[in-house]
Amino acid sequence: MDESAVEIIFIIIGCIGIAIAVFAYNGNPDLHNCGSCGKYLDIKAKRVWYETEGKKVPFCAKCDRKHSG
């Protein structure tokens, strides 16, 4: 196998890994839903983690301000 074939294989494996990560993130509402208002938190959203019922739950910035202030 030459270098270009190895590079293509790594690119394909990387794309599959990214796809699995996206499905895992969107398939687990404990990671992407605000624990208070239920708003969808994308990957770039600022979230603050609180422990609720023995579980760490993300809160959006707006609900964090309500909760702490």
C-alpha positions as CSV (number, residue, x, y, z in Angstrom):
1,M,0.0,0.0,0.0
2,D,1.2,3.5,-0.8
3,E,1.0,6.6,1.4
4,S,-2.2,7.9,-0.3
5,A,-4.1,4.7,0.4
6,V,-3.1,4.8,4.1
7,E,-4.1,8.5,4.3
8,I,-7.5,7.7,2.8
9,I,-8.0,4.8,5.3
10,F,-7.2,7.1,8.2
11,I,-9.6,9.8,6.9
12,I,-12.4,7.2,6.6
13,I,-11.8,5.9,10.1
14,G,-11.8,9.5,11.4
15,C,-15.1,10.3,9.7
16,I,-16.6,7.2,11.2
17,G,-15.4,8.2,14.6
18,I,-16.8,11.7,14.3
19,A,-20.2,10.3,13.2
20,I,-20.3,7.9,16.2
21,A,-19.5,10.8,18.6
22,V,-22.3,12.9,17.1
23,F,-24.8,10.1,17.4
24,A,-23.7,9.4,21.0
25,Y,-24.1,13.1,21.9
26,N,-27.5,13.5,20.3
27,G,-28.7,10.1,21.6
28,N,-28.1,11.0,25.2
29,P,-30.4,13.8,26.4
30,D,-28.5,14.1,29.7
31,L,-25.7,15.7,27.7
32,H,-27.7,18.1,25.5
33,N,-30.9,19.2,27.3
34,C,-31.0,21.9,30.0
35,G,-32.0,20.3,33.3
36,S,-34.4,23.2,34.0
37,C,-35.9,24.6,30.8
38,G,-35.2,21.6,28.5
39,K,-33.5,23.8,25.9
40,Y,-31.3,22.0,23.4
41,L,-27.6,22.8,24.2
42,D,-25.4,22.5,21.1
43,I,-21.8,21.7,21.4
44,K,-20.7,25.3,21.7
45,A,-23.2,26.3,24.3
46,K,-22.0,27.4,27.7
47,R,-23.3,24.9,30.3
48,V,-23.0,24.6,34.0
49,W,-23.2,21.2,35.7
50,Y,-25.3,20.7,38.8
51,E,-26.0,17.6,40.7
52,T,-29.7,16.7,40.7
53,E,-31.0,13.5,42.2
54,G,-27.5,12.1,42.4
55,K,-26.8,12.8,38.7
56,K,-24.9,15.6,37.0
57,V,-27.2,17.6,34.8
58,P,-26.3,20.5,32.5
59,F,-28.0,23.9,32.9
60,C,-28.0,26.6,30.2
61,A,-26.5,30.0,31.0
62,K,-29.9,31.6,31.5
63,C,-31.1,29.0,34.0
64,D,-27.7,29.1,35.8
65,R,-28.3,32.9,36.4
66,K,-31.7,32.2,37.8
67,H,-30.4,29.4,39.9
68,S,-27.5,31.2,41.4
69,G,-28.9,34.7,41.6
